[in-house]
Amino acid sequence: MPTVSFTRALERFLPAPSATVEGATVGAALAAVLATRPALRGYVLDDQGILRRHVAIYVNGRLVDDRVG
């Protein structure tokens, strides 16, 4: 099961502790976290549900370049 962590900078605005969730893909894991913590949605996704430009996602320490798939 993946663990989703957020930057400490986000903690300035609201609590964002790490969460271990179900999810076979990055998108599924992120959706699981946002389902349980809806207040994070506006900081991570824009009004169309697309990952905000300033948000970077890393998997095992490597930057994920594909922002769509």
PQR file with spaces between the fields and no chain letter, atoms N, CA, C, O and H, PARSE charges and radii, in Angstrom:
ATOM       1  N    MET     1       0.846   -1.182    0.000 -0.4000 1.5000
ATOM       2  CA   MET     1       0.000    0.000    0.000 -0.0000 2.0000
ATOM       3  C    MET     1       0.885    1.237    0.000  0.5500 1.7000
ATOM       4  O    MET     1       1.858    1.308    0.751 -0.5500 1.4000
ATOM       5  N    PRO     2       0.555    2.204   -0.833 -0.5600 1.5000
ATOM       6  CA   PRO     2       1.374    3.415   -0.909  0.2800 2.0000
ATOM       7  C    PRO     2       1.145    4.354    0.275  0.5500 1.7000
ATOM       8  O    PRO     2       0.076    4.380    0.884 -0.5500 1.4000
ATOM       9  N    THR     3       2.182    5.115    0.573 -0.4000 1.5000
ATOM      10  CA   THR     3       2.090    6.180    1.565 -0.0000 2.0000
ATOM      11  C    THR     3       2.197    7.495    0.826  0.5500 1.7000
ATOM      12  O    THR     3       3.133    7.712    0.057 -0.5500 1.4000
ATOM      13  H    THR     3       3.051    5.094    0.078  0.4000 1.0000
ATOM      14  N    VAL     4       1.232    8.376    1.061 -0.4000 1.5000
ATOM      15  CA   VAL     4       1.205    9.692    0.423 -0.0000 2.0000
ATOM      16  C    VAL     4       1.636   10.716    1.468  0.5500 1.7000
ATOM      17  O    VAL     4       1.062   10.789    2.555 -0.5500 1.4000
ATOM      18  H    VAL     4       0.472    8.200    1.686  0.4000 1.0000
ATOM      19  N    SER     5       2.657   11.508    1.126 -0.4000 1.5000
ATOM      20  CA   SER     5       3.166   12.546    2.026 -0.0000 2.0000
ATOM      21  C    SER     5       3.087   13.893    1.328  0.5500 1.7000
ATOM      22  O    SER     5       3.227   13.989    0.109 -0.5500 1.4000
ATOM      23  H    SER     5       3.123   11.449    0.243  0.4000 1.0000
ATOM      24  N    PHE     6       2.864   14.915    2.113 -0.4000 1.5000
ATOM      25  CA   PHE     6       2.791   16.270    1.592 -0.0000 2.0000
ATOM      26  C    PHE     6       3.938   17.087    2.174  0.5500 1.7000
ATOM      27  O    PHE     6       4.497   16.729    3.211 -0.5500 1.4000
ATOM      28  H    PHE     6       2.750   14.836    3.104  0.4000 1.0000
ATOM      29  N    THR     7       4.287   18.184    1.508 -0.4000 1.5000
ATOM      30  CA   THR     7       5.375   19.023    2.000 -0.0000 2.0000
ATOM      31  C    THR     7       4.977   19.724    3.293  0.5500 1.7000
ATOM      32  O    THR     7       3.797   19.930    3.579 -0.5500 1.4000
ATOM      33  H    THR     7       3.833   18.475    0.666  0.4000 1.0000
ATOM      34  N    ARG     8       5.979   20.076    4.048 -0.4000 1.5000
ATOM      35  CA   ARG     8       5.727   20.794    5.285 -0.0000 2.0000
ATOM      36  C    ARG     8       5.172   22.189    5.008  0.5500 1.7000
ATOM      37  O    ARG     8       4.494   22.761    5.861 -0.5500 1.4000
ATOM      38  H    ARG     8       6.937   19.909    3.815  0.4000 1.0000
ATOM      39  N    ALA     9       5.443   22.732    3.851 -0.4000 1.5000
ATOM      40  CA   ALA     9       4.927   24.061    3.507 -0.0000 2.0000
ATOM      41  C    ALA     9       3.405   24.072    3.526  0.5500 1.7000
ATOM      42  O    ALA     9       2.798   25.087    3.871 -0.5500 1.4000
ATOM      43  H    ALA     9       5.994   22.267    3.158  0.4000 1.0000
ATOM      44  N    LEU    10       2.792   22.975    3.166 -0.4000 1.5000
ATOM      45  CA   LEU    10       1.335   22.889    3.166 -0.0000 2.0000
ATOM      46  C    LEU    10       0.782   22.973    4.589  0.5500 1.7000
ATOM      47  O    LEU    10      -0.349   23.414    4.794 -0.5500 1.4000
ATOM      48  H    LEU    10       3.285   22.151    2.887  0.4000 1.0000
ATOM      49  N    GLU    11       1.569   22.556    5.555 -0.4000 1.5000
ATOM      50  CA   GLU    11       1.149   22.596    6.964 -0.0000 2.0000
ATOM      51  C    GLU    11       0.881   24.029    7.452  0.5500 1.7000
ATOM      52  O    GLU    11       0.233   24.225    8.480 -0.5500 1.4000
ATOM      53  H    GLU    11       2.488   22.198    5.388  0.4000 1.0000
ATOM      54  N    ARG    12       1.379   25.019    6.717 -0.4000 1.5000
ATOM      55  CA   ARG    12       1.084   26.417    7.088 -0.0000 2.0000
ATOM      56  C    ARG    12      -0.394   26.719    6.939  0.5500 1.7000
ATOM      57  O    ARG    12      -0.919   27.614    7.602 -0.5500 1.4000
ATOM      58  H    ARG    12       1.906   24.859    5.882  0.4000 1.0000
ATOM      59  N    PHE    13      -1.066   25.979    6.074 -0.4000 1.5000
ATOM      60  CA   PHE    13      -2.462   26.262    5.752 -0.0000 2.0000
ATOM      61  C    PHE    13      -3.444   25.297    6.409  0.5500 1.7000
ATOM      62  O    PHE    13      -4.536   25.699    6.810 -0.5500 1.4000
ATOM      63  H    PHE    13      -0.639   25.252    5.535  0.4000 1.0000
ATOM      64  N    LEU    14      -3.060   24.025    6.521 -0.4000 1.5000
ATOM      65  CA   LEU    14      -3.930   23.033    7.135 -0.0000 2.0000
ATOM      66  C    LEU    14      -3.129   21.775    7.449  0.5500 1.7000
ATOM      67  O    LEU    14      -2.064   21.558    6.871 -0.5500 1.4000
ATOM      68  H    LEU    14      -2.173   23.699    6.196  0.4000 1.0000
ATOM      69  N    PRO    15      -3.630   20.950    8.355 -0.5600 1.5000
ATOM      70  CA   PRO    15      -2.923   19.710    8.670  0.2800 2.0000
ATOM      71  C    PRO    15      -2.858   18.805    7.436  0.5500 1.7000
ATOM      72  O    PRO    15      -3.857   18.626    6.739 -0.5500 1.4000
ATOM      73  N    ALA    16      -1.694   18.247    7.176 -0.4000 1.5000
ATOM      74  CA   ALA    16      -1.518   17.373    6.014 -0.0000 2.0000
ATOM      75  C    ALA    16      -0.552   16.245    6.359  0.5500 1.7000
ATOM      76  O    ALA    16       0.507   16.125    5.743 -0.5500 1.4000
ATOM      77  H    ALA    16      -0.883   18.393    7.742  0.4000 1.0000
ATOM      78  N    PRO    17      -0.914   15.411    7.348 -0.5600 1.5000
ATOM      79  CA   PRO    17      -0.019   14.316    7.709  0.2800 2.0000
ATOM      80  C    PRO    17       0.018   13.250    6.615  0.5500 1.7000
ATOM      81  O    PRO    17      -0.884   13.174    5.780 -0.5500 1.4000
ATOM      82  N    SER    18       1.053   12.441    6.627 -0.4000 1.5000
ATOM      83  CA   SER    18       1.161   11.342    5.678 -0.0000 2.0000
ATOM      84  C    SER    18       0.008   10.375    5.885  0.5500 1.7000
ATOM      85  O    SER    18      -0.539   10.271    6.983 -0.5500 1.4000
ATOM      86  H    SER    18       1.786   12.503    7.305  0.4000 1.0000
ATOM      87  N    ALA    19      -0.358    9.662    4.812 -0.4000 1.5000
ATOM      88  CA   ALA    19      -1.443    8.686    4.891 -0.0000 2.0000
ATOM      89  C    ALA    19      -1.087    7.463    4.068  0.5500 1.7000
ATOM      90  O    ALA    19      -0.571    7.584    2.957 -0.5500 1.4000
ATOM      91  H    ALA    19       0.087    9.746    3.920  0.4000 1.0000
ATOM      92  N    THR    20      -1.359    6.296    4.605 -0.4000 1.5000
ATOM      93  CA   THR    20      -1.204    5.051    3.867 -0.0000 2.0000
ATOM      94  C    THR    20      -2.582    4.687    3.330  0.5500 1.7000
ATOM      95  O    THR    20      -3.545    4.574    4.089 -0.5500 1.4000
ATOM      96  H    THR    20      -1.778    6.197    5.508  0.4000 1.0000
ATOM      97  N    VAL    21      -2.665    4.506    2.023 -0.4000 1.5000
ATOM      98  CA   VAL    21      -3.962    4.300    1.367 -0.0000 2.0000
ATOM      99  C    VAL    21      -3.890    3.153    0.369  0.5500 1.7000
ATOM     100  O    VAL    21      -2.807    2.672    0.034 -0.5500 1.4000
ATOM     101  H    VAL    21      -1.883    4.598    1.407  0.4000 1.0000
ATOM     102  N    GLU    22      -5.053    2.723   -0.100 -0.4000 1.5000
ATOM     103  CA   GLU    22      -5.144    1.761   -1.196 -0.0000 2.0000
ATOM     104  C    GLU    22      -4.961    2.541   -2.487  0.5500 1.7000
ATOM     105  O    GLU    22      -5.376    3.696   -2.581 -0.5500 1.4000
ATOM     106  H    GLU    22      -5.933    3.114    0.172  0.4000 1.0000
ATOM     107  N    GLY    23      -4.344    1.918   -3.481 -0.4000 1.5000
ATOM     108  CA   GLY    23      -4.217    2.572   -4.779 -0.0000 2.0000
ATOM     109  C    GLY    23      -3.142    1.916   -5.617  0.5500 1.7000
ATOM     110  O    GLY    23      -1.990    1.824   -5.194 -0.5500 1.4000
ATOM     111  H    GLY    23      -4.007    0.979   -3.405  0.4000 1.0000
ATOM     112  N    ALA    24      -3.507    1.462   -6.799 -0.4000 1.5000
ATOM     113  CA   ALA    24      -2.559    0.800   -7.689 -0.0000 2.0000
ATOM     114  C    ALA    24      -1.799    1.802   -8.549  0.5500 1.7000
ATOM     115  O    ALA    24      -0.775    1.462   -9.141 -0.5500 1.4000
ATOM     116  H    ALA    24      -4.443    1.536   -7.143  0.4000 1.0000
ATOM     117  N    THR    25      -2.295    3.036   -8.621 -0.4000 1.5000
ATOM     118  CA   THR    25      -1.641    4.076   -9.412 -0.0000 2.0000
ATOM     119  C    THR    25      -1.474    5.323   -8.547  0.5500 1.7000
ATOM     120  O    THR    25      -2.066    5.429   -7.473 -0.5500 1.4000
ATOM     121  H    THR    25      -3.127    3.312   -8.140  0.4000 1.0000
ATOM     122  N    VAL    26      -0.675    6.248   -9.020 -0.4000 1.5000
ATOM     123  CA   VAL    26      -0.501    7.517   -8.307 -0.0000 2.0000
ATOM     124  C    VAL    26      -1.847    8.228   -8.209  0.5500 1.7000
ATOM     125  O    VAL    26      -2.202    8.752   -7.153 -0.5500 1.4000
ATOM     126  H    VAL    26      -0.194    6.161   -9.893  0.4000 1.0000
ATOM     127  N    GLY    27      -2.583    8.245   -9.295 -0.4000 1.5000
ATOM     128  CA   GLY    27      -3.890    8.907   -9.298 -0.0000 2.0000
ATOM     129  C    GLY    27      -4.865    8.293   -8.316  0.5500 1.7000
ATOM     130  O    GLY    27      -5.597    9.003   -7.627 -0.5500 1.4000
ATOM     131  H    GLY    27      -2.295    7.819  -10.152  0.4000 1.0000
ATOM     132  N    ALA    28      -4.873    6.965   -8.253 -0.4000 1.5000
ATOM     133  CA   ALA    28      -5.775    6.279   -7.324 -0.0000 2.0000
ATOM     134  C    ALA    28      -5.385    6.552   -5.876  0.5500 1.7000
ATOM     135  O    ALA    28      -6.255    6.760   -5.030 -0.5500 1.4000
ATOM     136  H    ALA    28      -4.279    6.387   -8.812  0.4000 1.0000
ATOM     137  N    ALA    29      -4.102    6.552   -5.588 -0.4000 1.5000
ATOM     138  CA   ALA    29      -3.637    6.837   -4.232 -0.0000 2.0000
ATOM     139  C    ALA    29      -3.974    8.276   -3.834  0.5500 1.7000
ATOM     140  O    ALA    29      -4.424    8.528   -2.717 -0.5500 1.4000
ATOM     141  H    ALA    29      -3.396    6.382   -6.275  0.4000 1.0000
ATOM     142  N    LEU    30      -3.755    9.201   -4.743 -0.4000 1.5000
ATOM     143  CA   LEU    30      -4.073   10.602   -4.464 -0.0000 2.0000
ATOM     144  C    LEU    30      -5.580   10.784   -4.271  0.5500 1.7000
ATOM     145  O    LEU    30      -6.006   11.511   -3.373 -0.5500 1.4000
ATOM     146  H    LEU    30      -3.390    8.996   -5.651  0.4000 1.0000
ATOM     147  N    ALA    31      -6.375   10.136   -5.098 -0.4000 1.5000
ATOM     148  CA   ALA    31      -7.836   10.217   -4.960 -0.0000 2.0000
ATOM     149  C    ALA    31      -8.286    9.672   -3.606  0.5500 1.7000
ATOM     150  O    ALA    31      -9.198   10.219   -2.986 -0.5500 1.4000
ATOM     151  H    ALA    31      -6.028    9.546   -5.827  0.4000 1.0000
ATOM     152  N    ALA    32      -7.648    8.598   -3.151 -0.4000 1.5000
ATOM     153  CA   ALA    32      -8.003    8.020   -1.852 -0.0000 2.0000
ATOM     154  C    ALA    32      -7.712    8.991   -0.720  0.5500 1.7000
ATOM     155  O    ALA    32      -8.512    9.124    0.207 -0.5500 1.4000
ATOM     156  H    ALA    32      -6.907    8.154   -3.655  0.4000 1.0000
ATOM     157  N    VAL    33      -6.578    9.666   -0.789 -0.4000 1.5000
ATOM     158  CA   VAL    33      -6.239   10.647    0.251 -0.0000 2.0000
ATOM     159  C    VAL    33      -7.220   11.810    0.214  0.5500 1.7000
ATOM     160  O    VAL    33      -7.714   12.237    1.257 -0.5500 1.4000
ATOM     161  H    VAL    33      -5.928    9.557   -1.542  0.4000 1.0000
ATOM     162  N    LEU    34      -7.504   12.323   -0.974 -0.4000 1.5000
ATOM     163  CA   LEU    34      -8.391   13.478   -1.082 -0.0000 2.0000
ATOM     164  C    LEU    34      -9.831   13.134   -0.695  0.5500 1.7000
ATOM     165  O    LEU    34     -10.585   14.010   -0.271 -0.5500 1.4000
ATOM     166  H    LEU    34      -7.102   11.976   -1.821  0.4000 1.0000
ATOM     167  N    ALA    35     -10.212   11.874   -0.837 -0.4000 1.5000
ATOM     168  CA   ALA    35     -11.547   11.452   -0.413 -0.0000 2.0000
ATOM     169  C    ALA    35     -11.686   11.509    1.107  0.5500 1.7000
ATOM     170  O    ALA    35     -12.758   11.812    1.630 -0.5500 1.4000
ATOM     171  H    ALA    35      -9.600   11.163   -1.182  0.4000 1.0000
ATOM     172  N    THR    36     -10.594   11.216    1.808 -0.4000 1.5000
ATOM     173  CA   THR    36     -10.650   11.234    3.273 -0.0000 2.0000
ATOM     174  C    THR    36     -10.279   12.596    3.857  0.5500 1.7000
ATOM     175  O    THR    36     -10.577   12.887    5.015 -0.5500 1.4000
ATOM     176  H    THR    36      -9.723   10.970    1.384  0.4000 1.0000
ATOM     177  N    ARG    37      -9.625   13.425    3.042 -0.4000 1.5000
ATOM     178  CA   ARG    37      -9.214   14.765    3.487 -0.0000 2.0000
ATOM     179  C    ARG    37      -9.576   15.797    2.423  0.5500 1.7000
ATOM     180  O    ARG    37      -8.694   16.331    1.751 -0.5500 1.4000
ATOM     181  H    ARG    37      -9.383   13.188    2.101  0.4000 1.0000
ATOM     182  N    PRO    38     -10.850   16.078    2.268 -0.5600 1.5000
ATOM     183  CA   PRO    38     -11.298   16.965    1.190  0.2800 2.0000
ATOM     184  C    PRO    38     -10.735   18.384    1.257  0.5500 1.7000
ATOM     185  O    PRO    38     -10.688   19.066    0.234 -0.5500 1.4000
ATOM     186  N    ALA    39     -10.312   18.840    2.422 -0.4000 1.5000
ATOM     187  CA   ALA    39      -9.757   20.194    2.534 -0.0000 2.0000
ATOM     188  C    ALA    39      -8.457   20.337    1.744  0.5500 1.7000
ATOM     189  O    ALA    39      -8.091   21.448    1.360 -0.5500 1.4000
ATOM     190  H    ALA    39     -10.350   18.286    3.253  0.4000 1.0000
ATOM     191  N    LEU    40      -7.763   19.239    1.497 -0.4000 1.5000
ATOM     192  CA   LEU    40      -6.517   19.287    0.726 -0.0000 2.0000
ATOM     193  C    LEU    40      -6.757   19.475   -0.769  0.5500 1.7000
ATOM     194  O    LEU    40      -5.874   19.950   -1.483 -0.5500 1.4000
ATOM     195  H    LEU    40      -8.060   18.337    1.808  0.4000 1.0000
ATOM     196  N    ARG    41      -7.933   19.109   -1.242 -0.4000 1.5000
ATOM     197  CA   ARG    41      -8.225   19.105   -2.676 -0.0000 2.0000
ATOM     198  C    ARG    41      -7.882   20.433   -3.349  0.5500 1.7000
ATOM     199  O    ARG    41      -7.228   20.430   -4.392 -0.5500 1.4000
ATOM     200  H    ARG    41      -8.650   18.723   -0.662  0.4000 1.0000
ATOM     201  N    GLY    42      -8.292   21.542   -2.798 -0.4000 1.5000
ATOM     202  CA   GLY    42      -8.051   22.840   -3.405 -0.0000 2.0000
ATOM     203  C    GLY    42      -6.585   23.239   -3.471  0.5500 1.7000
ATOM     204  O    GLY    42      -6.204   24.073   -4.293 -0.5500 1.4000
ATOM     205  H    GLY    42      -8.823   21.545   -1.950  0.4000 1.0000
ATOM     206  N    TYR    43      -5.768   22.654   -2.617 -0.4000 1.5000
ATOM     207  CA   TYR    43      -4.337   22.948   -2.632 -0.0000 2.0000
ATOM     208  C    TYR    43      -3.585   22.082   -3.641  0.5500 1.7000
ATOM     209  O    TYR    43      -2.516   22.457   -4.123 -0.5500 1.4000
ATOM     210  H    TYR    43      -6.078   21.977   -1.949  0.4000 1.0000
ATOM     211  N    VAL    44      -4.159   20.920   -3.954 -0.4000 1.5000
ATOM     212  CA   VAL    44      -3.494   19.965   -4.831 -0.0000 2.0000
ATOM     213  C    VAL    44      -4.054   20.000   -6.251  0.5500 1.7000
ATOM     214  O    VAL    44      -3.302   19.906   -7.222 -0.5500 1.4000
ATOM     215  H    VAL    44      -5.028   20.616   -3.563  0.4000 1.0000
ATOM     216  N    LEU    45      -5.373   20.136   -6.368 -0.4000 1.5000
ATOM     217  CA   LEU    45      -6.039   20.134   -7.676 -0.0000 2.0000
ATOM     218  C    LEU    45      -6.667   21.491   -7.947  0.5500 1.7000
ATOM     219  O    LEU    45      -7.077   22.195   -7.025 -0.5500 1.4000
ATOM     220  H    LEU    45      -5.983   20.212   -5.580  0.4000 1.0000
ATOM     221  N    ASP    46      -6.736   21.851   -9.232 -0.4000 1.5000
ATOM     222  CA   ASP    46      -7.402   23.110   -9.583 -0.0000 2.0000
ATOM     223  C    ASP    46      -8.909   22.888   -9.650  0.5500 1.7000
ATOM     224  O    ASP    46      -9.391   21.803   -9.326 -0.5500 1.4000
ATOM     225  H    ASP    46      -6.403   21.278   -9.982  0.4000 1.0000
ATOM     226  N    ASP    47      -9.656   23.909  -10.067 -0.4000 1.5000
ATOM     227  CA   ASP    47     -11.120   23.813  -10.088 -0.0000 2.0000
ATOM     228  C    ASP    47     -11.647   22.825  -11.128  0.5500 1.7000
ATOM     229  O    ASP    47     -12.831   22.486  -11.108 -0.5500 1.4000
ATOM     230  H    ASP    47      -9.264   24.791  -10.330  0.4000 1.0000
ATOM     231  N    GLN    48     -10.793   22.362  -12.029 -0.4000 1.5000
ATOM     232  CA   GLN    48     -11.192   21.361  -13.017 -0.0000 2.0000
ATOM     233  C    GLN    48     -10.713   19.959  -12.631  0.5500 1.7000
ATOM     234  O    GLN    48     -10.866   19.015  -13.406 -0.5500 1.4000
ATOM     235  H    GLN    48      -9.832   22.638  -12.045  0.4000 1.0000
ATOM     236  N    GLY    49     -10.136   19.825  -11.436 -0.4000 1.5000
ATOM     237  CA   GLY    49      -9.682   18.533  -10.962 -0.0000 2.0000
ATOM     238  C    GLY    49      -8.336   18.103  -11.515  0.5500 1.7000
ATOM     239  O    GLY    49      -7.984   16.925  -11.456 -0.5500 1.4000
ATOM     240  H    GLY    49     -10.012   20.592  -10.807  0.4000 1.0000
ATOM     241  N    ILE    50      -7.581   19.057  -12.053 -0.4000 1.5000
ATOM     242  CA   ILE    50      -6.268   18.774  -12.622 -0.0000 2.0000
ATOM     243  C    ILE    50      -5.194   19.180  -11.614  0.5500 1.7000
ATOM     244  O    ILE    50      -5.322   20.188  -10.920 -0.5500 1.4000
ATOM     245  H    ILE    50      -7.868   20.014  -12.101  0.4000 1.0000
ATOM     246  N    LEU    51      -4.145   18.381  -11.550 -0.4000 1.5000
ATOM     247  CA   LEU    51      -3.039   18.652  -10.642 -0.0000 2.0000
ATOM     248  C    LEU    51      -2.507   20.069  -10.872  0.5500 1.7000
ATOM     249  O    LEU    51      -2.203   20.443  -12.005 -0.5500 1.4000
ATOM     250  H    LEU    51      -4.041   17.561  -12.114  0.4000 1.0000
ATOM     251  N    ARG    52      -2.398   20.840   -9.818 -0.4000 1.5000
ATOM     252  CA   ARG    52      -1.888   22.213   -9.942 -0.0000 2.0000
ATOM     253  C    ARG    52      -0.452   22.203  -10.445  0.5500 1.7000
ATOM     254  O    ARG    52       0.303   21.270  -10.172 -0.5500 1.4000
ATOM     255  H    ARG    52      -2.645   20.537   -8.898  0.4000 1.0000
ATOM     256  N    ARG    53      -0.081   23.241  -11.178 -0.4000 1.5000
ATOM     257  CA   ARG    53       1.242   23.319  -11.816 -0.0000 2.0000
ATOM     258  C    ARG    53       2.383   23.299  -10.816  0.5500 1.7000
ATOM     259  O    ARG    53       3.455   22.772  -11.113 -0.5500 1.4000
ATOM     260  H    ARG    53      -0.695   23.998  -11.399  0.4000 1.0000
ATOM     261  N    HIS    54       2.170   23.867   -9.631 -0.4000 1.5000
ATOM     262  CA   HIS    54       3.248   23.942   -8.640 -0.0000 2.0000
ATOM     263  C    HIS    54       3.404   22.663   -7.820  0.5500 1.7000
ATOM     264  O    HIS    54       4.322   22.559   -7.006 -0.5500 1.4000
ATOM     265  H    HIS    54       1.299   24.295   -9.390  0.4000 1.0000
ATOM     266  N    VAL    55       2.515   21.688   -8.027 -0.4000 1.5000
ATOM     267  CA   VAL    55       2.568   20.438   -7.267 -0.0000 2.0000
ATOM     268  C    VAL    55       3.471   19.442   -7.986  0.5500 1.7000
ATOM     269  O    VAL    55       3.279   19.155   -9.168 -0.5500 1.4000
ATOM     270  H    VAL    55       1.770   21.772   -8.688  0.4000 1.0000
ATOM     271  N    ALA    56       4.444   18.927   -7.270 -0.4000 1.5000
ATOM     272  CA   ALA    56       5.342   17.894   -7.812 -0.0000 2.0000
ATOM     273  C    ALA    56       5.041   16.585   -7.109  0.5500 1.7000
ATOM     274  O    ALA    56       4.799   16.555   -5.902 -0.5500 1.4000
ATOM     275  H    ALA    56       4.600   19.160   -6.310  0.4000 1.0000
ATOM     276  N    ILE    57       5.057   15.510   -7.869 -0.4000 1.5000
ATOM     277  CA   ILE    57       4.812   14.180   -7.309 -0.0000 2.0000
ATOM     278  C    ILE    57       6.062   13.342   -7.491  0.5500 1.7000
ATOM     279  O    ILE    57       6.646   13.298   -8.574 -0.5500 1.4000
ATOM     280  H    ILE    57       5.254   15.534   -8.849  0.4000 1.0000
ATOM     281  N    TYR    58       6.460   12.682   -6.424 -0.4000 1.5000
ATOM     282  CA   TYR    58       7.625   11.796   -6.435 -0.0000 2.0000
ATOM     283  C    TYR    58       7.180   10.389   -6.052  0.5500 1.7000
ATOM     284  O    TYR    58       6.348   10.211   -5.163 -0.5500 1.4000
ATOM     285  H    TYR    58       5.985   12.718   -5.544  0.4000 1.0000
ATOM     286  N    VAL    59       7.735    9.407   -6.724 -0.4000 1.5000
ATOM     287  CA   VAL    59       7.510    8.007   -6.386 -0.0000 2.0000
ATOM     288  C    VAL    59       8.876    7.393   -6.105  0.5500 1.7000
ATOM     289  O    VAL    59       9.746    7.357   -6.976 -0.5500 1.4000
ATOM     290  H    VAL    59       8.411    9.553   -7.447  0.4000 1.0000
ATOM     291  N    ASN    60       9.047    6.920   -4.899 -0.4000 1.5000
ATOM     292  CA   ASN    60      10.337    6.358   -4.472 -0.0000 2.0000
ATOM     293  C    ASN    60      11.492    7.320   -4.741  0.5500 1.7000
ATOM     294  O    ASN    60      12.570    6.905   -5.167 -0.5500 1.4000
ATOM     295  H    ASN    60       8.341    6.949   -4.193  0.4000 1.0000
ATOM     296  N    GLY    61      11.259    8.607   -4.489 -0.4000 1.5000
ATOM     297  CA   GLY    61      12.297    9.613   -4.635 -0.0000 2.0000
ATOM     298  C    GLY    61      12.523   10.118   -6.051  0.5500 1.7000
ATOM     299  O    GLY    61      13.397   10.957   -6.270 -0.5500 1.4000
ATOM     300  H    GLY    61      10.383    8.944   -4.143  0.4000 1.0000
ATOM     301  N    ARG    62      11.757    9.629   -7.013 -0.4000 1.5000
ATOM     302  CA   ARG    62      11.922   10.059   -8.402 -0.0000 2.0000
ATOM     303  C    ARG    62      10.720   10.876   -8.846  0.5500 1.7000
ATOM     304  O    ARG    62       9.571   10.494   -8.621 -0.5500 1.4000
ATOM     305  H    ARG    62      11.047    8.948   -6.835  0.4000 1.0000
ATOM     306  N    LEU    63      11.009   12.024   -9.489 -0.4000 1.5000
ATOM     307  CA   LEU    63       9.963   12.907   -9.965 -0.0000 2.0000
ATOM     308  C    LEU    63       9.138   12.224  -11.052  0.5500 1.7000
ATOM     309  O    LEU    63       9.689   11.618  -11.970 -0.5500 1.4000
ATOM     310  H    LEU    63      11.942   12.335   -9.671  0.4000 1.0000
ATOM     311  N    VAL    64       7.821   12.326  -10.942 -0.4000 1.5000
ATOM     312  CA   VAL    64       6.914   11.810  -11.966 -0.0000 2.0000
ATOM     313  C    VAL    64       6.695   12.919  -12.973  0.5500 1.7000
ATOM     314  O    VAL    64       6.148   13.971  -12.643 -0.5500 1.4000
ATOM     315  H    VAL    64       7.373   12.819  -10.196  0.4000 1.0000
ATOM     316  N    ASP    65       7.130   12.678  -14.220 -0.4000 1.5000
ATOM     317  CA   ASP    65       6.999   13.688  -15.273 -0.0000 2.0000
ATOM     318  C    ASP    65       5.615   13.717  -15.892  0.5500 1.7000
ATOM     319  O    ASP    65       5.149   14.778  -16.307 -0.5500 1.4000
ATOM     320  H    ASP    65       7.575   11.824  -14.488  0.4000 1.0000
ATOM     321  N    ASP    66       4.956   12.587  -15.962 -0.4000 1.5000
ATOM     322  CA   ASP    66       3.653   12.473  -16.618 -0.0000 2.0000
ATOM     323  C    ASP    66       2.571   13.053  -15.719  0.5500 1.7000
ATOM     324  O    ASP    66       2.190   12.431  -14.727 -0.5500 1.4000
ATOM     325  H    ASP    66       5.335   11.725  -15.625  0.4000 1.0000
ATOM     326  N    ARG    67       2.077   14.229  -16.054 -0.4000 1.5000
ATOM     327  CA   ARG    67       1.070   14.890  -15.241 -0.0000 2.0000
ATOM     328  C    ARG    67      -0.342   14.535  -15.664  0.5500 1.7000
ATOM     329  O    ARG    67      -1.305   14.995  -15.052 -0.5500 1.4000
ATOM     330  H    ARG    67       2.386   14.734  -16.859  0.4000 1.0000
ATOM     331  N    VAL    68      -0.478   13.721  -16.708 -0.4000 1.5000
ATOM     332  CA   VAL    68      -1.802   13.354  -17.202 -0.0000 2.0000
ATOM     333  C    VAL    68      -2.106   11.888  -16.863  0.5500 1.7000
ATOM     334  O    VAL    68      -3.142   11.591  -16.267 -0.5500 1.4000
ATOM     335  H    VAL    68       0.305   13.347  -17.205  0.4000 1.0000
ATOM     336  N    GLY    69      -1.220   10.990  -17.237 -0.4000 1.5000
ATOM     337  CA   GLY    69      -1.468    9.550  -17.079 -0.0000 2.0000
ATOM     338  C    GLY    69      -1.120    9.086  -15.711  0.5500 1.7000
ATOM     339  O    GLY    69      -1.266    7.902  -15.405 -0.5500 1.4000
ATOM     340  H    GLY    69      -0.379   11.232  -17.721  0.4000 1.0000
